[in-house]
Each structure stands twice: as structure tokens, then as C-alpha cells.
Amino acid sequence: MAEANTPLIVVWFRQDLRLADHPALSAAVAAGAPVLPVFVLDESGDWAPGGASRWWLHGSLAALDADLRARGSRLLLRRGPALDVLPRLLAEAGAGGLYFSRHYEPQQAASESRLAAMLAADGKDCRRFAGSLLFEPEAIRTRAGEPFRVFTPFYKACLAANEIRAPLPAPDSVPAPASWPVGERLEDWGLRPSAPDWAAGLRACWQPGSSGARARLDGFLADVAADYAVARDRPDRAGTSKLSPHLHFGELSPRQVWQRSTFDSDAGRGGEGTQAFLRQVIWREFCYHLLHHWPEIDAKPFNPGFAGFPWRDDPAALAAWQGGRTGYPIVDAGMRQLWQTGWMHNRVRMVVASFLTKHLLLPWQAGADWFWDTLVDADLANNAAGWQWVAGCGADAAPYFRIFNPVLQGRKFDPDGSYVRRWVPELAEVPTRIVHAPWEAGAEVPGYPAPIVEHRHARQRALDAYAVLKRRSMAAPAPL
């Protein structure tokens, strides 16, 4: 129950579109003030949401609004630069303060500091809360007090920290303002496609919102987690959690995932599969750690020696890769799965990224841009760190000369070709022995292209390019 004369608090929802384990919301409710929940669609930065992310955002906002209405409140929507929208909203609503969850993307973090200074000058209470990570990026350091550059010691330091708090419960009710400012309609934002409607595959695969996130986590722990250590590398199996978009939009917090996986779940609890899964949760932490300490990794190589790498400019090859028409079945299956569902299996992400940067010698930034627009889990930290890792220029990266053979990768991780046949129907009737290299049949497969590059030639070309880089980088400075 709101106390009389307690100034209203605006709670700014961002990538934390949930009610449970939401420190900013919990603090606002505990203050006994009326609470005004708001989401601001700010598309002014360099990394506005891509098409698939916009589709997901619509569903997540609708679900959050429904959850708030069940607790006596609702979600106010505003559009525009947050630095303009929020101070105006606080003045309009007569609010005494703004509470929100901290962001780690460079532009967002800079905006938060400016916003806090603006509100402080106006006598407003501005409070930033943690909530998107298990550990704040400043908390995990080497013994020398430096940020980690290598994942395994970072992982061990996280486990040794033993500071993962239990998640907060969702409030039973959210005290509403006596009067509501005028908001905008979600349908008017055009986040979902209409003509053409390309989102049928996304609708068939996903349920945005906290209830969908909890159902996904429960299903994973019950049916998949025990075998995760092995099954996660098999795109032909349902062997991964598919929690990444729910985590990105904050429909589920990593603390909720950690607790359910370690304490609340009987299925695979403490086993090899669960431990392998939690290691991936901490890999997500590592990516945010890198982005916080090296804020240019979204565009520049972590290893500056790669700044002079002799990338090619080949729009036709890029288009073939984007459209799943490279002639390499495992690559094309992954790219078509991405286009149809907004998601791609992690093993296949590595294969397609290696193919782009090494077989085609196209810059990793081009791949990262495509993923940003087409992934429902497009996440700046994970996207940049993952692409740099595969390209060989990132933190703790695979060496550049590690070049995946897409045929061997397909045969190893999709042995009977069921993944390829699902996403590349032209190959549905091709015998298993050649499904990952249909050109071995000695004849063209109707409707399916021949390989756009020959593997051995492409591999040698990549190694030659790396040799050029090494000669240029003999006196390169240390990594950023």
C-alpha cells in the first residue's frame, strides 16, 4: 500500500522485462511509493534492435504489461531518446525518482551517467541497480587487479567468488499512480512485420515473455540438462537450452537460471551436463566483462594486430552466405535455420562464422551485423565476443589457422544428415553418405548450388592471408 505523500517512483524497464528478481522494481515497491513502470523505445544509438529482436520485443512487452496488470499496474510506453523522454516524464508525473537496471553496453552506460547527472541537478533521486549478470564486471579481477583476458581463469574466479545471491521474488502487487500519463500503443510501434510477414517461423518456435522463459528452463532441466555436455554439439538433436533470447531480454535473470539449475532441480543437478551448462552461463558473463573493459570490441579487433588483416570485399559471396546458398550443406542449413527461426545452433554458428571469415575471407564485422539483424537473441557482448573468437582476433580466441572443414563438421555432428535435410529440402533425398558433400555424387543436385569455393583452396588462401598478417605484425602492440 502506497504511503501518503510519498513521491512517485518511475521504474524504467530495459533489458529486464520481468517482475521476479528485479532489484529496481523491488526497491521501488519496498519504498512504499506509487510506481510508474515505463519502457522507452530508444532507437537513437548505433545498435538499435534488428528485425528479429524487434519481433521478440513486441511479445516481451505485451507479456510484461499483462504481468503488471495482474498486479494492479500496467506498462507505460514512450518512444524517443531516453535522455529526452525520461526527464520530461518525471516532470510530467511529478515523480521524485527514477530506478532502473544497469546496462553494460558502452553507449547505454554513458547515457546512464548523463541521465543521473541531469536528474541530480533537478533534485531527483536516480538509482541504478545490478540485475542482468551474476557478477558485476568490476567484481571479477585477476590477482593483479586487472580484467581477465582468458575465459578459464575467469570461470574459476567466478566459482571461487561464491557470491551468487538468491533471486528476489516478484512483488505480489505494484502500487499504481493516482493518475497515468498518456502513453503510446505497442501496436503503433510497428515492431512486427506485416507486409511481407516474414515471422511465421519465429511464431512457431518462440513464446516471448517470462512465462515462456520459465517453461523453457523447466523443459530444459527436465529433459535435456543431464545430457547437455554431449548433446549441445549436435544440431540434429534438441540438446541446448534455447534460453539465450529470454536472457537477453531479461525475461529470466541469470540468478534464476543458476538457482533452478543448482538447487531447485532434481534433473541432472550437479551432474556433468548441468556443470557444462552453467559454464556457458559464465561464458555469457565473460562476454559482458570484455565489453565493459574493452568497449570497442563491437567494431574493432581485440587483438590490434588483426587491424591490418587483408579481408576481401565480395558482395556476391556475402549474399550467398547470408542466403544459405554456399553449396556447403551444414553452412546453408544453419543460415536458413537462422532466417526462418531467428536462431541457430551454437555449433553451427561456429561453423558458419569460420566459413565466412576463413573460407570467404570476409570480415567478421559483416557476419556480426547480419547476426544482429536476424537473431532473436542478438546480444552486443555475446555477438562481438563470439565472432572475434571464431575469427581468431578475440580474447582467448581459437587460433586463426584453426579452420573448420564444413564437410567433416557436418559428418561429425549431423551424422545421418537429418539437420541438413530439415533446413535444406533440396537435399532431402540425397543418400546419407554424400549429404554433406553432394558434389561427390558426380552430378548436380537439382536446385542446389555447387560450392562457391573449394575447401583446400580456401584453406590455403586463408593461411596465406594469415602469413601476410604475421609479417605485418611482427612489432604489433599488446592486445587492447
C-alpha positions in Angstrom: 0.0 0.0 0.0 1.5 3.3 -1.0 2.1 5.8 1.8 0.5 9.2 1.6 2.7 11.9 0.2 5.4 9.5 -0.8 6.8 10.8 -4.1 6.1 8.6 -7.1 9.0 6.5 -8.4 9.4 5.8 -12.1 10.8 2.3 -12.8 12.5 2.2 -16.2 12.4 -1.2 -17.8 15.0 -2.0 -20.3 16.6 -5.4 -21.0 15.0 -6.6 -17.7 11.4 -7.4 -18.9 10.3 -9.4 -15.9 8.9 -8.9 -12.4 10.8 -11.5 -10.4 14.4 -10.9 -9.4 14.1 -7.3 -10.4 16.1 -5.3 -7.8 14.9 -1.9 -9.1 11.3 -2.8 -9.1 11.6 -4.5 -5.7 13.2 -1.4 -4.2 10.6 0.9 -5.6 7.8 -1.2 -4.2 9.5 -1.5 -0.8 9.8 2.3 -0.7 6.0 2.4 -0.3 5.6 4.9 -3.2 3.4 4.7 -6.2 5.3 3.1 -9.0 5.1 4.1 -12.7 6.6 1.3 -14.9 7.8 2.6 -18.2 9.6 1.3 -21.3 11.3 3.7 -23.7 11.9 2.6 -27.3 15.1 4.5 -27.9 16.5 3.9 -31.4 19.0 6.7 -31.3 22.2 4.7 -30.7 24.4 2.7 -33.0 22.9 -0.6 -32.1 19.1 -0.2 -32.4 17.3 -3.6 -32.3 17.4 -5.6 -35.6 14.3 -7.0 -37.2 14.2 -10.3 -35.3 14.8 -8.6 -32.0 12.0 -6.1 -32.7 9.7 -9.0 -33.3 10.7 -10.5 -29.9 10.5 -7.2 -28.1 6.8 -6.7 -29.1 5.9 -10.0 -27.5 8.0 -9.5 -24.4 6.5 -6.0 -23.8 3.0 -7.4 -24.2 3.7 -10.2 -21.7 5.3 -7.7 -19.2 2.2 -5.5 -19.4 -0.1 -8.4 -18.7 2.0 -9.4 -15.7 1.9 -5.9 -14.3 -1.9 -5.7 -14.9 -2.3 -8.9 -12.9 -0.7 -6.9 -10.0 -2.8 -3.8 -10.3 -0.5 -1.8 -12.6 0.5 -1.6 -16.3 3.4 -0.7 -18.5 3.6 2.9 -19.9 5.2 3.1 -23.3 7.1 6.1 -24.7 9.3 6.4 -27.8 12.4 8.6 -28.3 15.8 9.2 -26.9 15.8 8.2 -23.3 17.8 11.3 -22.3 14.9 13.4 -23.5 11.9 11.2 -22.7 12.7 10.3 -19.1 13.3 13.8 -17.6 10.1 15.0 -19.3 8.2 12.0 -17.9 9.4 12.5 -14.4 8.4 16.2 -14.5 5.0 15.3 -16.1 4.2 12.7 -13.5 5.6 14.6 -10.5 8.0 11.8 -9.8 10.6 12.0 -7.1 13.0 9.5 -8.6 14.0 7.0 -11.3 15.0 3.5 -10.6 16.5 1.2 -13.3 18.7 -1.8 -14.0 22.3 -1.0 -15.1 23.4 -1.6 -18.7 26.9 -2.6 -19.8 26.8 -1.6 -23.5 29.1 1.4 -23.9 26.6 3.9 -25.3 24.0 2.9 -22.8 26.4 3.2 -19.9 27.4 6.6 -21.0 23.8 7.7 -21.3 23.1 6.4 -17.7 25.8 8.7 -16.3 24.5 11.7 -18.2 20.9 10.9 -17.1 22.0 10.6 -13.4 23.7 13.9 -13.6 20.7 15.6 -15.2 18.3 14.2 -12.6 20.6 15.0 -9.7 20.8 18.6 -10.9 17.0 18.7 -10.8 16.8 17.2 -7.3 15.6 13.8 -8.4 16.6 10.5 -6.9 18.3 8.4 -9.5 19.3 4.8 -8.6 21.0 2.2 -10.7 20.7 -1.5 -9.8 22.5 -4.6 -10.8 20.4 -7.4 -12.1 21.5 -8.6 -15.6 24.6 -10.6 -14.6 25.7 -12.9 -11.8 28.7 -10.7 -11.2 29.3 -7.0 -12.0 32.2 -6.6 -14.4 34.3 -4.7 -11.9 33.9 -7.5 -9.3 35.9 -10.3 -11.0 39.6 -9.4 -11.3 43.0 -11.2 -11.6 45.2 -11.3 -8.6 47.0 -8.3 -10.0 43.7 -6.4 -10.1 43.4 -6.5 -13.9 40.4 -7.6 -16.0 40.6 -11.2 -17.3 41.6 -11.8 -20.9 41.2 -15.6 -20.8 38.0 -17.4 -20.0 39.1 -20.4 -18.0 40.7 -18.4 -15.1 37.7 -16.0 -15.3 35.4 -19.0 -14.9 37.4 -20.4 -11.9 37.4 -16.9 -10.3 33.6 -16.7 -10.6 33.2 -20.1 -9.0 35.6 -19.2 -6.2 33.8 -15.9 -5.6 30.7 -17.8 -4.2 28.7 -14.6 -4.1 25.6 -15.5 -6.2 22.7 -14.3 -4.2 19.3 -15.9 -4.3 16.9 -14.3 -6.7 14.2 -11.9 -5.4 10.5 -12.9 -5.6 8.1 -11.0 -7.8 6.0 -8.4 -5.8 2.5 -9.5 -5.0 1.2 -6.1 -6.1 2.6 -3.0 -7.7 1.1 0.3 -6.3 -0.2 2.3 -9.2 -0.2 6.1 -9.6 -3.4 8.0 -8.9 -3.3 9.2 -12.5 -1.5 7.9 -15.5 0.5 10.0 -18.0 -0.5 9.4 -21.7 1.4 6.5 -23.2 1.7 5.1 -26.7 0.2 1.9 -28.1 2.5 -1.0 -28.7 0.8 -1.8 -32.0 1.7 1.6 -33.3 5.4 1.0 -33.0 5.5 -1.4 -35.9 7.9 -3.8 -34.3 6.3 -6.8 -36.0 6.3 -7.3 -39.8 3.0 -7.0 -41.8 3.8 -6.9 -45.5 5.5 -9.1 -46.1 5.0 -11.1 -42.9 8.3 -13.0 -42.6 7.8 -14.0 -39.0 5.8 -17.2 -39.3 8.8 -19.3 -38.4 9.5 -17.2 -35.3 5.9 -17.5 -34.1 6.1 -21.3 -34.5 9.3 -21.5 -32.4 9.1 -19.0 -29.6 7.0 -17.6 -26.8 8.4 -14.3 -25.6 7.8 -13.3 -22.0 8.6 -14.6 -18.5 6.1 -17.4 -18.6 7.7 -18.7 -21.8 11.1 -18.3 -20.3 10.2 -20.3 -17.2 8.6 -23.0 -19.3 11.7 -23.2 -21.5 14.0 -23.5 -18.4 11.8 -26.2 -16.8 11.7 -28.2 -20.0 15.5 -28.0 -20.4 16.2 -29.1 -16.9 13.7 -31.9 -17.0 14.5 -33.3 -20.5 17.9 -32.1 -21.7 20.3 -30.9 -19.0 21.6 -34.4 -17.9 22.9 -35.0 -21.5 23.9 -31.4 -22.3 27.6 -31.9 -22.2 27.4 -34.2 -25.3 24.1 -33.2 -26.9 24.8 -29.5 -27.1 27.1 -30.1 -30.0 24.5 -31.9 -32.0 22.3 -29.7 -34.2 20.2 -32.7 -35.1 19.1 -33.0 -31.5 17.2 -30.9 -29.1 20.3 -30.6 -26.9 20.5 -27.0 -25.9 18.5 -24.7 -23.6 17.4 -22.1 -26.2 17.3 -19.6 -23.2 19.5 -17.0 -24.9 16.7 -14.7 -26.1 15.0 -14.9 -22.8 18.2 -14.0 -21.0 19.0 -11.2 -23.5 15.6 -9.5 -22.9 15.8 -10.1 -19.2 12.6 -12.2 -19.0 14.7 -14.5 -16.9 17.7 -13.5 -14.8 20.9 -15.5 -14.7 20.4 -15.8 -10.9 17.1 -17.5 -11.5 18.8 -19.8 -14.0 21.6 -20.6 -11.6 19.3 -21.3 -8.7 17.0 -23.5 -10.7 19.9 -25.4 -12.2 21.9 -25.9 -8.9 19.4 -26.1 -6.1 15.8 -26.4 -7.3 16.2 -29.0 -10.0 16.3 -32.8 -9.5 17.1 -33.5 -13.1 20.8 -33.7 -13.7 21.5 -31.5 -10.6 25.3 -31.3 -10.1 26.0 -33.7 -12.9 28.3 -33.2 -15.9 25.6 -31.9 -18.1 24.4 -29.2 -15.6 28.0 -28.1 -15.0 28.6 -27.8 -18.7 25.5 -25.7 -19.0 26.5 -23.4 -16.1 29.9 -22.9 -17.7 28.1 -21.5 -20.7 26.2 -19.1 -18.4 29.5 -17.9 -17.1 30.8 -17.6 -20.7 27.9 -15.0 -21.1 29.3 -13.2 -18.1 32.8 -13.2 -19.7 31.5 -11.6 -22.8 30.0 -8.7 -20.8 33.2 -8.5 -18.8 35.1 -8.0 -22.1 32.6 -5.4 -23.5 32.7 -3.4 -20.2 36.5 -3.3 -20.1 37.2 -3.1 -23.8 34.2 -1.1 -25.1 35.3 -1.1 -28.7 35.2 -4.8 -29.3 31.9 -4.5 -31.1 33.7 -3.0 -34.1 37.5 -3.3 -33.6 39.6 -6.5 -33.1 40.5 -7.2 -29.5 44.0 -8.1 -30.8 45.1 -5.0 -32.6 47.5 -7.0 -34.8 44.4 -8.0 -36.8 43.6 -4.4 -37.7 45.6 -4.9 -40.9 44.2 -8.3 -41.9 43.7 -8.5 -45.7 40.0 -9.1 -45.7 38.3 -9.4 -49.1 35.4 -7.3 -50.4 33.0 -9.7 -52.2 29.3 -8.8 -52.0 28.2 -11.8 -54.1 29.9 -14.2 -51.7 28.4 -12.4 -48.7 25.0 -12.6 -50.2 25.4 -16.4 -50.9 26.4 -16.9 -47.3 23.5 -14.8 -46.0 21.0 -16.7 -48.1 22.3 -20.2 -47.4 23.5 -20.8 -50.9 27.2 -21.6 -50.4 27.0 -25.2 -51.6 28.1 -26.5 -48.3 25.1 -28.1 -46.7 25.9 -27.6 -43.0 26.6 -23.9 -43.6 23.5 -23.5 -45.7 21.3 -25.3 -43.2 22.5 -23.0 -40.4 21.9 -19.9 -42.4 18.4 -21.0 -43.4 17.5 -22.0 -39.8 18.6 -18.5 -38.8 16.5 -16.8 -41.4 13.4 -18.9 -40.6 13.5 -19.1 -36.9 15.7 -16.2 -35.7 18.1 -18.7 -34.0 20.9 -21.0 -34.9 22.5 -23.9 -33.1 25.8 -22.8 -31.4 28.0 -25.5 -33.0 26.7 -24.4 -36.4 27.2 -20.7 -35.5 30.9 -21.5 -35.2 30.9 -23.4 -38.5 29.2 -20.6 -40.5 31.4 -17.9 -38.8 34.6 -19.8 -39.7 33.3 -20.3 -43.2 32.7 -16.5 -43.6 36.0 -15.3 -42.1 38.3 -18.1 -43.4 36.8 -19.8 -46.5 35.5 -16.5 -47.9 38.0 -14.1 -46.2 35.2 -11.7 -45.4 35.4 -9.5 -42.3 33.9 -10.8 -39.1 32.0 -7.4 -38.7 29.9 -8.3 -41.7 28.8 -11.5 -40.1 28.2 -9.8 -36.7 26.0 -7.3 -38.5 23.9 -10.0 -40.2 23.5 -11.9 -36.9 22.5 -8.6 -35.2 19.6 -8.2 -37.6 18.4 -11.8 -37.8 18.9 -13.3 -34.3 16.2 -13.1 -31.7 19.0 -13.4 -29.1 21.1 -10.7 -30.7 23.3 -9.5 -27.9 26.1 -7.0 -28.4 28.5 -8.6 -25.9 28.0 -12.2 -27.0 27.8 -11.4 -30.7 31.0 -9.4 -30.7 33.0 -11.7 -28.5 31.8 -14.8 -30.3 32.6 -13.6 -33.7 36.0 -12.4 -32.7 36.7 -15.7 -31.0 36.0 -17.6 -34.2 37.8 -15.1 -36.4 41.0 -15.6 -34.2 41.3 -11.9 -33.2 39.3 -12.0 -29.9 40.1 -12.7 -26.3 41.1 -16.3 -25.6 40.4 -16.9 -29.3 40.8 -20.0 -31.3 43.9 -19.5 -33.4 43.2 -18.2 -36.9 44.7 -21.2 -38.5 42.1 -23.4 -36.9 39.8 -23.7 -40.0 36.7 -25.8 -39.8 36.2 -28.2 -42.6 32.4 -27.9 -43.1 32.1 -31.3 -44.6 33.8 -33.0 -41.7 31.9 -30.8 -39.2 28.6 -32.0 -40.8 29.5 -35.6 -40.8 30.7 -35.5 -37.1 27.8 -33.5 -35.6 24.9 -34.4 -38.0 25.9 -37.9 -38.9 22.7 -39.0 -40.6 22.1 -35.6 -42.2 18.7 -35.0 -40.5 19.6 -31.4 -39.6 20.7 -30.6 -43.2 17.6 -32.3 -44.7 15.3 -30.3 -42.4 16.6 -26.9 -43.5 17.9 -27.7 -47.0 14.9 -29.6 -48.6 16.8 -29.9 -51.9 18.9 -32.5 -50.2 16.0 -34.4 -48.6 16.5 -37.5 -50.9 20.3 -37.4 -51.1 22.0 -40.5 -49.7 23.5 -40.1 -46.2 27.0 -40.9 -47.4 27.0 -37.7 -49.6 24.5 -35.5 -47.9 27.3 -33.3 -46.5 29.2 -33.2 -49.8 26.6 -33.7 -52.6 29.0 -32.9 -55.3 30.6 -36.3 -54.6 27.7 -37.9 -56.4 29.3 -36.7 -59.7 26.2 -34.9 -60.7 24.4 -31.7 -59.7 21.5 -31.9 -57.2 18.5 -30.1 -58.8 18.1 -26.7 -57.2 21.1 -26.8 -55.0 24.3 -24.8 -55.9 27.8 -26.1 -56.3 30.3 -25.0 -53.7 31.2 -21.3 -54.1 34.8 -22.1 -53.0 36.8 -25.3 -52.9 37.8 -26.2 -49.4 41.5 -26.9 -49.9 42.0 -23.8 -52.0 40.1 -21.6 -49.5 42.0 -23.0 -46.6 45.3 -22.3 -48.2 44.2 -18.8 -49.2 43.3 -18.1 -45.5 46.6 -19.4 -44.3 48.4 -17.3 -46.8 46.5 -14.2 -45.6 47.4 -15.1 -42.0 51.1 -15.3 -43.1 50.8 -11.8 -44.6 49.3 -10.6 -41.3 52.1 -12.1 -39.3 54.7 -10.4 -41.4 53.0 -7.1 -40.9 52.5 -7.6 -37.2 56.0 -8.6 -36.1 56.1 -5.4 -34.0 52.4 -5.3 -33.1 51.5 -3.8 -29.7 50.0 -6.0 -27.0 46.2 -6.7 -27.1 43.9 -3.8 -26.2 
